[in-house]
Amino acid sequence: MGFTIGGIRELRTGSRRRGRTSGRTSDCTHVAEFTGLWGWDVVPGARAAGGACSCGRTDCPAPGAHPLDPSVTVPAGATLGEVTETWSRFPGAAVLLPVGRAFDIIDVPEAAGRRALIRLERMGLPLGPVVATPEGRVHFFVAPGAAAELPALLYRMGWDDAALDLHALGPGTYITAPPSDRGGLGPTSWLRPPSLDTATQPPQARLLLGTLAYTAHRSPCA
């Protein structure tokens, strides 16, 4: 994936040191952690303030929640220098992660997601990163392909006819990485941060889906 343990220490040290010097450099080291430590592609994203999107479109359909230029990707494994070269063209951009490459996302309401996370941890099931959004949603990172498999998985588990507020995000979608602001509503945050053993090898959706479906089904009357 283009990094070593020594490189991890250097990047983390550099992140702390440079973060005290300038916001722009801090943004770049933050992005470099995603590409270098966790092995994820990163895309510069729009921000929103007062309902206006930084993309400049007055009719923007998703203010502060979309790529500034979908053709621009900082690839997994990019070095700090490579990140800085790209990110300097998009100062102040939000950090977006393309879904469907290293991971898919199972999206549930925040109350259901927090309950599910406690249950899953108690059960000792494998877990990847988990993100809370300011819209009141929780994103569970799962192995790529979950979005395409979700209807069949729910059918096999007997949840296909239930009214579940549970969705899968796959290729062509993006999530906002912590601690970037999403849509002018506030920052996203880690409920479970990434680690070296789960960032590029998140669990199969089937291992989590039963618990997520159960808590999502109960969430309206919680």
C-alpha positions as CSV (number, residue, x, y, z in Angstrom):
1,M,0.0,0.0,0.0
2,G,3.0,2.2,-0.3
3,F,3.9,2.8,3.4
4,T,6.0,1.2,6.1
5,I,5.9,1.2,9.9
6,G,8.7,3.7,9.9
7,G,6.8,5.9,7.5
8,I,3.8,5.8,9.7
9,R,5.7,7.1,12.7
10,E,7.2,9.8,10.5
11,L,3.9,10.9,9.1
12,R,2.2,11.0,12.4
13,T,5.1,13.0,13.9
14,G,5.0,15.3,10.9
15,S,1.3,15.7,11.2
16,R,1.5,16.9,14.8
17,R,4.5,19.2,14.0
18,R,3.1,20.8,10.9
19,G,-0.4,21.1,12.2
20,R,0.9,23.8,14.5
21,T,2.3,25.8,11.6
22,S,-0.4,26.4,9.1
23,G,-4.0,25.2,8.4
24,R,-3.2,24.4,4.8
25,T,-0.2,22.2,5.7
26,S,-2.3,20.5,8.4
27,D,-5.0,19.8,5.8
28,C,-2.4,18.1,3.6
29,T,-0.9,16.0,6.3
30,H,-4.5,15.0,7.3
31,V,-5.2,13.9,3.8
32,A,-1.8,12.1,3.6
33,E,-2.8,10.0,6.6
34,F,-5.8,8.8,4.7
35,T,-3.8,7.9,1.6
36,G,-0.6,6.7,3.3
37,L,-1.8,5.1,6.5
38,W,-5.2,3.8,5.7
39,G,-4.8,3.2,2.0
40,W,-7.8,5.2,0.8
41,D,-8.4,7.4,-2.2
42,V,-9.3,11.0,-1.3
43,V,-11.3,13.6,-3.3
44,P,-11.4,17.3,-2.6
45,G,-14.9,18.2,-1.6
46,A,-17.1,21.3,-1.5
47,R,-18.0,23.2,1.7
48,A,-21.2,25.1,2.5
49,A,-21.8,28.3,4.5
50,G,-25.1,30.0,4.9
51,G,-26.7,27.7,2.5
52,A,-24.2,28.6,-0.3
53,C,-21.9,26.0,-1.8
54,S,-18.2,26.7,-2.4
55,C,-18.6,25.2,-5.9
56,G,-20.2,28.5,-6.8
57,R,-23.5,27.1,-8.3
58,T,-26.5,28.9,-7.0
59,D,-28.6,25.9,-7.8
60,C,-26.2,23.3,-6.3
61,P,-28.3,20.2,-5.4
62,A,-26.0,19.1,-2.5
63,P,-24.3,22.2,-1.0
64,G,-21.1,21.2,0.8
65,A,-21.6,17.5,0.1
66,H,-20.1,16.7,-3.3
67,P,-16.7,16.6,-5.0
68,L,-15.4,19.9,-6.3
69,D,-14.0,18.1,-9.4
70,P,-14.9,14.3,-9.6
71,S,-12.0,13.9,-12.0
72,V,-9.4,14.8,-9.3
73,T,-8.5,11.9,-7.0
74,V,-5.5,11.7,-4.6
75,P,-4.8,8.0,-4.9
76,A,-4.1,5.6,-2.1
77,G,-0.4,5.5,-1.3
78,A,0.1,9.2,-2.2
79,T,3.0,10.8,-0.3
80,L,2.7,14.1,1.5
81,G,4.4,15.9,-1.4
82,E,1.9,14.4,-3.9
83,V,-1.0,15.3,-1.6
84,T,0.3,18.9,-1.2
85,E,0.7,19.3,-5.0
86,T,-3.0,18.4,-5.6
87,W,-4.6,19.9,-2.5
88,S,-3.0,23.3,-3.1
89,R,-5.4,23.6,-6.1
90,F,-8.3,23.3,-3.7
91,P,-7.5,25.3,-0.5
92,G,-10.0,24.7,2.3
93,A,-11.6,21.7,0.6
94,A,-13.5,19.1,2.6
95,V,-12.1,15.6,2.6
96,L,-14.3,13.2,0.8
97,L,-13.8,9.4,0.5
98,P,-15.0,7.6,-2.6
99,V,-17.2,4.6,-1.7
100,G,-17.0,1.3,-3.6
101,R,-13.2,1.1,-3.9
102,A,-11.7,0.1,-0.5
103,F,-15.1,-0.1,1.2
104,D,-18.9,0.2,0.9
105,I,-21.1,1.8,3.6
106,I,-24.1,0.6,5.5
107,D,-26.0,3.7,6.6
108,V,-28.4,3.7,9.5
109,P,-30.0,6.3,11.9
110,E,-27.6,7.5,14.6
111,A,-29.6,6.0,17.5
112,A,-29.7,2.6,15.8
113,G,-26.1,2.8,14.8
114,R,-24.8,3.6,18.3
115,R,-26.9,0.7,19.8
116,A,-25.6,-1.6,17.1
117,L,-22.0,-0.6,17.7
118,I,-22.3,-1.5,21.4
119,R,-23.9,-4.8,20.6
120,L,-21.4,-5.7,17.9
121,E,-18.4,-4.8,20.2
122,R,-19.9,-7.0,23.0
123,M,-20.3,-9.9,20.6
124,G,-16.7,-9.6,19.5
125,L,-17.6,-9.3,15.8
126,P,-15.0,-7.8,13.5
127,L,-15.6,-4.1,12.9
128,G,-14.2,-1.5,10.5
129,P,-14.3,2.2,10.9
130,V,-17.6,3.9,11.9
131,V,-18.5,7.5,11.2
132,A,-21.3,9.7,12.7
133,T,-22.6,12.5,10.5
134,P,-24.2,15.8,11.5
135,E,-27.4,14.7,9.7
136,G,-27.9,12.1,12.4
137,R,-26.7,9.1,10.5
138,V,-24.0,6.5,11.2
139,H,-21.8,4.9,8.5
140,F,-20.4,1.4,9.0
141,F,-17.5,0.6,6.7
142,V,-17.9,-2.9,5.1
143,A,-16.3,-4.8,2.3
144,P,-16.8,-3.6,-1.2
145,G,-19.8,-5.1,-3.0
146,A,-22.2,-4.7,-0.1
147,A,-24.4,-2.2,-1.9
148,A,-25.0,-4.7,-4.7
149,E,-25.6,-7.6,-2.3
150,L,-27.8,-5.8,0.2
151,P,-31.2,-6.8,-1.2
152,A,-30.2,-10.5,-1.4
153,L,-28.7,-10.4,2.1
154,L,-31.8,-8.9,3.6
155,Y,-33.9,-11.5,1.9
156,R,-31.9,-14.4,3.2
157,M,-32.1,-12.9,6.7
158,G,-35.8,-12.4,6.6
159,W,-35.6,-8.5,6.7
160,D,-36.6,-7.9,3.1
161,D,-40.3,-7.1,3.9
162,A,-39.5,-4.9,6.9
163,A,-39.7,-1.1,6.8
164,L,-36.0,-0.5,7.6
165,D,-34.3,2.9,7.6
166,L,-31.1,1.1,6.4
167,H,-29.3,1.7,3.2
168,A,-26.1,0.8,1.4
169,L,-23.8,3.2,-0.3
170,G,-21.6,1.9,-3.1
171,P,-19.7,3.0,-6.2
172,G,-20.4,6.6,-7.3
173,T,-21.1,7.9,-3.8
174,Y,-18.8,9.8,-1.4
175,I,-18.8,10.2,2.4
176,T,-17.3,13.1,4.3
177,A,-14.3,12.1,6.3
178,P,-13.8,13.3,9.9
179,P,-13.4,16.0,10.9
180,S,-14.5,17.8,7.7
181,D,-17.7,19.8,7.8
182,R,-20.6,18.3,5.9
183,G,-23.1,20.6,4.2
184,G,-22.5,23.4,6.6
185,L,-24.2,21.3,9.4
186,G,-21.0,20.6,11.3
187,P,-18.2,18.0,11.3
188,T,-18.4,14.3,10.9
189,S,-16.7,12.3,13.7
190,W,-15.3,8.8,14.3
191,L,-17.3,6.5,16.5
192,R,-14.7,3.9,15.7
193,P,-11.5,5.2,14.1
194,P,-9.6,3.4,11.4
195,S,-6.8,1.0,12.2
196,L,-4.2,-0.7,10.1
197,D,-5.9,-4.1,10.2
198,T,-9.4,-2.9,9.2
199,A,-9.0,0.2,7.0
200,T,-8.5,-1.7,3.8
201,Q,-10.0,-5.0,5.0
202,P,-13.4,-4.1,6.5
203,P,-15.7,-6.9,7.5
204,Q,-18.2,-8.5,5.2
205,A,-21.6,-6.8,5.5
206,R,-23.3,-10.1,6.3
207,L,-21.5,-10.3,9.6
208,L,-23.0,-7.0,10.8
209,L,-26.3,-6.8,8.9
210,G,-28.4,-8.8,11.3
211,T,-27.6,-6.6,14.3
212,L,-27.9,-3.4,12.1
213,A,-31.3,-4.5,10.8
214,Y,-32.5,-5.3,14.2
215,T,-31.5,-2.0,15.8
216,A,-32.8,-0.1,12.7
217,H,-36.1,-1.9,13.0
218,R,-36.5,-0.9,16.6
219,S,-35.3,2.7,16.2
220,P,-38.7,4.3,15.4
221,C,-40.1,3.2,18.8
222,A,-36.9,3.5,20.8
